[in-house]
Amino acid sequence: MAVVAYLGLGVMGYPMAGHLKNKGGHDVTVYNRTAAKAEKWVAEHSGAMALTPKQAAEGKDFVFSCVGNDDDLRSVTIGADGAFHGMKKGSIFIDNTTASAEVARELAAEAEKRGFFFLDAPVSGGQAGAENGVLTVMVGGADDAFERAKPVISAFARMVGLMGPVGAGQLTKMINQICIAGLVQGLAEAIHFSKKSGLDVEKVVDVISKGAAGSWQMENRHKTMNAGKYDFGFAVDWMRKDLGICLAEADRNGARLPVTALVDQFYKDVQAMGGSRWDTSSLLARLEK
């Protein structure tokens, strides 16, 4: 059993912290900007809550975070009453936020100065993956810190991989989002084309999903897309945030991402349609407007 803190109890962090407590058997303290959410978590899972990230981090072996963006991450780590002010020597900070590789490296350098470790560890699998404890976790950081943290992370994951030094986890998550963007757009166009051709979408997907065209997106999203229902997963606003991170990194490293840039603009169109909180499969709605 480890002594653990979790910072950020959103749709991902709330169940992830729960798995650390219930599946992992760890002693868990939680912090959330809105205290009522932390109180609800404690009532549901036991454990403890803290009023600040610093208080949550004090004396902990491992401190996790899952917040909105780079600025939120800086706030809960190096901001006033941030967790970095309470971390003990030799402990490990594990960030599950989808953020930039740049902020991961910045915080890792600060952690090193203070005598503890930092791992960037973004996740894939969405809300359902978090609730079921089957996320994929892409980690950047030192080998020894990763080996210590891996058994703890595994409480909410089915795959935990070390991708390289700090920042490599975030870079891998960017690649994940690049792949998803193209797949969802392709699936949206396929369903749209099927309908315009007068074909039965379900019959089409039943056949092509068994061949080279098959994907997780096709298997899990084609029915809801065909029904025009878009409240089953990762929101468009968050996808645009992630694609923005990808495109900014591409500007830095010289990668060319023409399809990613185009799909990002398609999601911008969905936002303009009022679909900011629709899930990413709502690209079909843009084609059918």
Secondary structure as GFF3:
##gff-version 3
##sequence-region A 1 289
A	DSSP	beta_strand	3	7	.	.	.	ID=ss1
A	DSSP	alpha_helix	13	22	.	.	.	ID=ss2
A	DSSP	beta_strand	27	31	.	.	.	ID=ss3
A	DSSP	alpha_helix	35	45	.	.	.	ID=ss4
A	DSSP	beta_strand	48	49	.	.	.	ID=ss5
A	DSSP	alpha_helix	53	57	.	.	.	ID=ss6
A	DSSP	beta_strand	62	65	.	.	.	ID=ss7
A	DSSP	alpha_helix	70	77	.	.	.	ID=ss8
A	DSSP	three_ten_helix	83	85	.	.	.	ID=ss9
A	DSSP	beta_strand	92	95	.	.	.	ID=ss10
A	DSSP	alpha_helix	101	114	.	.	.	ID=ss11
A	DSSP	beta_strand	117	120	.	.	.	ID=ss12
A	DSSP	beta_strand	123	124	.	.	.	ID=ss13
A	DSSP	alpha_helix	126	132	.	.	.	ID=ss14
A	DSSP	beta_strand	135	140	.	.	.	ID=ss15
A	DSSP	alpha_helix	143	153	.	.	.	ID=ss16
A	DSSP	three_ten_helix	154	156	.	.	.	ID=ss17
A	DSSP	beta_strand	157	164	.	.	.	ID=ss18
A	DSSP	alpha_helix	168	196	.	.	.	ID=ss19
A	DSSP	alpha_helix	201	208	.	.	.	ID=ss20
A	DSSP	alpha_helix	216	226	.	.	.	ID=ss21
A	DSSP	alpha_helix	236	253	.	.	.	ID=ss22
A	DSSP	alpha_helix	258	272	.	.	.	ID=ss23
A	DSSP	three_ten_helix	280	282	.	.	.	ID=ss24
A	DSSP	alpha_helix	283	288	.	.	.	ID=ss25
###
